[in-house]
Amino acid sequence: MKPVDLQYNSSVQISGYCHEDFQEVAEIFAQNFDKYNEIGSSLCVVVDDETAVDIWGGYTNEQRTDEWNNETLSVAFSSTKAALALCAHILIEREELKTEDKVVKYWPEYGKKGKVETTVGMILNHTAGLPAFATTVEQGGFFDWEYMIGLLENEEPFWIPGEKTGYHMMTTGWLIGELIKRVTGKSLGQFFNEEVSKPYNLEYWIGLPDSEVGRVAKVTPFKSSPSDKPSEFAEAFRSKPNSMQRLSLTNTGGYDYNSADTYKAEIGGVGGITNARSLAGMLSSLAQNDEKLLSKKTVKRLSQSYSVPGKDSMLMLPTRFSEGLMIHMDNRDNFDGEGGSFIIGPNAFGHVGFGGSSATFADPDYKMSFGYMVNKLGGEYLISERCQNLINASYTSLQT
């Protein structure tokens, strides 16, 4: 592949590799730093098992004192759920876990408070009814796996499991992770490391080793402005103290995404630590549909919607989930705001991260996998404009 010289009209130096056919992608990436006042970012696109783009730039902190480099890691937030889903589907393919089975078959204690009929599939597709904790999470609770599992066992669902879709923002990591633990005897982080991260030579951890903590970029929170138009989610968050919207983001035991203790904990819904290169690398096998990681049959299932039709009870906009992953969602005509869509190919699947922080997907039709990470959060609920532009340009580059 012929690389291009990465020289752009940008306020920051862009480093890495770009194939000549993907020059427009790299140019948009560079322009993001000035157009959106980006702090630090990395992007990787893999096509047919060949790296087409692997670039980075900017800084690892809001003060812009430390440069983002080839070794920088970042918080994957909800893109971690793509790794979580892969772990579940490895066990499903081995017939050690079945989506139609009730959760209590593997985890008997889960069947309290109206949850006995919950299936594994309901947990995977966000219809299980536990998108937040109503019980107050104790300080530091997210770091104690057994404590969190006990909370889930004794929680009452917000709706009858299976009747609605409602994005399980935080809880899904413990829900799926405990099923993995019950089946394999291994923690989520250990299983992911052994089955996915090490075999595919990824720099991706759910539970970061102490030795890697210094590589993680600090996240800058979203700063709202008076001109922002509140979404239905934001309105519920502000006006209803006991709403799932408020509880999902505030009843977290003091969760701090910039804490080293958070990096090291196995928080499977939002706590993965990685880079864009490994986000794309993780899904490259599925994009090629080479059956090294999952079968063609499973890859096809991952592009099919298992959501209950209608508005998502948590996010308050239409969503589409396959078994553990997000699929093409175009809400431009029915969501009054930026960041309410995830526009990818009709057979593509992946996940986005909180505040436009990250995105990853595989598109078997184009044999393309994509990984993107930033350390400045926006107000988006799904993908940010800064990332969607990169996705659009990647598809365009494939068609030239």
N, C-alpha and C positions, 0 to 999 in steps of 0.2 A: 504494500500500500504506500502511496506517495503522500508524505506529510506536507503540511503547509507551514509557512513561517508565521508564528502567532504574534503578529504586530497589529494592534488595533488602536483606534482613536478612543481610548478609554483612560480613566483616571488611575487605573491599577494595571499592574503587569499580569498578563495571562500566561500561564505556563502549562506545559504538557504536550499532548499529541492530538492532531486532527487530520483526518484524511481529506484530501482535496475536494471530494464530493460533498463533504459536510462543512464547508467553509461558512455557509450562512448560519449554521447552528452555533458555531464558535463566535461569530460576530454578534449574534443576539445575546449570547452569554456575556460577552464583554460589555455590551451596551447596558445590560441590566444594572451594572454598578453605578452608572450615572443616572439612568432613567428612574430607577427605584431606590437609589441610595443604598445599594446592597453593601453589606459589610464583608462577608466571606462566603465562598460557594465552591462547589465542585460538581462536575457533570461527566457522566460516562455513557456512551452508546456503543453497544456491541451488536454487530450484524453478521449472521452466519459464522459465529464463533471467532470473528475477527474484530478487534477494537477499532471503531471508526472515530470515536472521540473519547479522550481522557484528559480533561483540562480542569484547572483550578485557578483561583485568584482571590485577592483581598486579604482580609485579616481575621484572626481568630477571636478578637475581642472588640467590644464597642469602642474602646479608646483608640483602636487602630494602631496599636503598638507592636503587635506580633503578627507576622505574615502567615497566611494560610499556605501550607506547602504540601508536598507529595505524601507526607506522613500524617497529615492532619485527619483526625476523626471527628465525627459530630453525632449528635443525638438524632436518631431516626424517628422519634415519636411514633405515630401510628403506622408508618411504613414497616415497623417491626412486625405488624400483624401478617405481613406476607411471609416472613420467616416462620411465624407461628403456624400459619396455614400449611406450609410445606411439611412441617413436622407431623401435623395431624394426618395429612394425606399419605405420608410414607407408611404410617401405621394402618390406615384404611386399605391401602394396596396390599399390605401383608395380612389383611383380614384379622388383625389384632384389635381393631376398632371399627365399628360399623355405624354409619350415620343414622340408620333407622332404629338402632337400639336406644333404649332409655338410658339416661345417664346413670341411674341407680344400679344398672348392671355392673358398672365399673366402680362406681362411687356411691355406695348405699346411703351414706349419711346426707347426701344431697337432697333426698326426697322429702324434706320437711317443708312446711308452710306453703303447700300447694304446688310443689315442684316435681312431684313424683312422675308425672307424665312427660316431663321435658326429655327430648331426645338429643343425641349428639349433634344431629343436623341443625336443631334449633339454636344450639350454642354457636355453631359455625356460621349461621346466616343471620345472627343478630335478632332472632325472634324469641329468645329465651325469657325475656321479661326482667332481666337484671342489669340494666344499663348503668346503674349507680347504686351506692350504698345509702339506705335510709338510716341505718344504725351509724352513730358517730364513730369514725375511724380514729383510734388512739394515735397520739403523736408517734411518728416513726413506724406506724403499722405496716406501711407498704414494704418495709424491709424484712418483715417476719412472715414467711410463707404460710406457716401453719395457722397463724392468727388470721390471715386473710381468708384462708380456706374455711375456717370456722365461721367467720362472718357470712360468707356466701351460703354455707349450709343452713344458717338460721335466718336468712333474709326472706322476706315475702316478695314475690314478683310484683312489678308495677302493673302487669297485665297478665292474663291467662297465657301461659307459654304457647307459642305458635300462632296466636291470633293477630299480632302486630309485628312490624319491623321497627326496631329502635336501636340505633347504633350504640353498641356496648364499648364505649370509649376506653375506659380503664379496665373494667372487670374481665373482659374476654381473655386477657393474658393468664389470669389465675384459673378461669374456667377451663380453657383448653389445656393449660399447663398441668393442671391437676389430673386431667384425664390421661395425659402423656405419662405422668408420674405413676398413676395407678396401673397402667398397662405395662410399662417398661421397668419401673423401679428407679428410673433416673430423673433427675430434675430437668426442667425445660432447657436450661442453659447447657447442661451436659449433653442432653440428647441432640440439640441443635449443633453443638460443636462437633460431636462424633459423626453425625449423619450428613451434615451439610457443610458447615464452615471449613473443617479440616480437609475433607475429600475434595472440595472445590477451591482450596487455597484462598479462602476469603479472610479478610480482616473484619470480622463481624462477630460481636459478642452480645449475648443476653446474659449479663453478669460479667462486667469487665475486670480483667486481672489488675492488680495494683500496679504492675509494671507499665500499663498502657494509659493510666489516668492522665498523665501530663500531656498527652497528645490531643485531648478532647477540646474542641472549640467551645467557647462560652456562648450561650444563647442569649440574645437580646430580646426582651419581651415586646409584644405589640403595644404601640402607643396610639390610642384612639384620638380622634379629633372631633370638634363640635359638628362638623359637616357630615360625619358618618351617619347613615340612616340605619337605625336599629333593625335587625332581622327579627323574625318570630322567636328564634332561639334566644337572642339577646334580650328581648322583651320578657320572656319567661324567666330568664336568668335574673334579671333585675327586679321583677315584681313578685316572684313567687319563691319564697325562701325554701320551701319543701319540694320544689319541682326537681325532676330528674336532671334538668339542665343546670340548675344551681348546684345540686349535690355532686354531679359528675365532675365539676371543676373545683369545688371548694371543700368537699368532704373527703380529703385525701391524706389526712394525718400529717399535714405539713410537707407534702411532696414538693421537692425543689429540683427542677430539671438540671440545675447547674451544680448540684452537690456530688462530690466523689462517692458518697455512700449510695446515692441513687444510681450512679454509673455501675457500681459493683453489685447492686441488687438485681435479681431476676424478675424484672417487671415486664412481663411478656406482651402487654398491650401497647406500651409506649416507650420502653426503656432500652431498646437496642442501640448499640454504639458501633458505628461503621463509617464507611466513606462511599462516595458515588460508585467507585470502581467495583466495590463488593456488592452493592445493591444490584447493579446490572449483572455482575458475574453470577450472583445467586440464581437469577432467572434465565440465564443464557441457555441452559440445557432445555428448559421448557419452551423457550422461543424457537429453538432448533427442532424441538419435538423429537429428540434423538433417543428417548426412552432410557437415558442413563440415570435420571433421577426419578421421574414418574412416567407412567405409560401414556401412550397416545389417548387411550380411553379417559384417563384422569385429566389430561390436559384439555380435552374437549369439555369435560364437566366443569372445569374451572372457568369457562367462559359463559356458562349458563346461569341465568338468574334463579335464585331460590328465595327471593324476598317476597313478602306479602305486598301486593300492589298498593299504591297510594303514598301518602306523605309519611316520612320517617318520624316516629313519635319522639325521638330525641333531637334530631337535627332540624326538624320542622320544614323539610323540603324533600322531594322525591329522591330516593336512593335505590341503587341496584347492587345486590351482593350475590356472588356465587357462594360456594361453601368455603367461607373464610377470607374471600378476596373481593375487592371492588371491581366492577366491570363498567363499561361505557355508560356514563351518565351525562346527559345534555339537558341542563336546566336553564339555558339562556332565555327561554321564552316564558318560564313560570317562576323564576326566582329573581327578585328585584335587588340585585347586588352582585358584586364581583366575587368569584371564588365558590360558586355553587355547582360547578360542573367538573367532570373528569372525562375529557374527550379523547378517547383512544379508539383503536380499531374495533370492529364488531365482534371479533373473536379474541381480543386482548383481555388481559386481567392483571391486576396488581394492587397497589394501595398507595394512598397519599398520607401525608403527615400533618399534624396540627399547625395551623397558621401558615400553610404553604411551605413548611420547613423541609419537606422531602417528598419524593415520589419515585415509585418504581413500577415497572410493568413489563410484561412479556407479550409480544405479538407474534404468534406462530405463523400467521399469514405472510409476514415480512421477515421472519427469522430474526427479529430485533428485540433486544432487551435494553432497558433504559434505567438509569439511576441518577438522582439529583438531590443535592443537599445544600441548605443554607443555614446560617446561624442568626438571621434576623427574622422574627416572626411577623406575619401579617394578620389581617383580620378575616382571612378566608376560612370557610368551613370544609371545602374540598381542595381543589388545586388552585394555585395562584396564577394570575395572568403572566407573571415572570417565568413560571414553569410551563404553562400551557403553550406559550410562544415557542419554547424550545421543543416541545413535543410536536407541534405543528411543523416546525422547520425540519425535524428529523424525518417525519413522513415525507415531506416534500423532497428532501435529499435522496431518499430511496427511489423516488420516481423519476429522477433526472437522468 
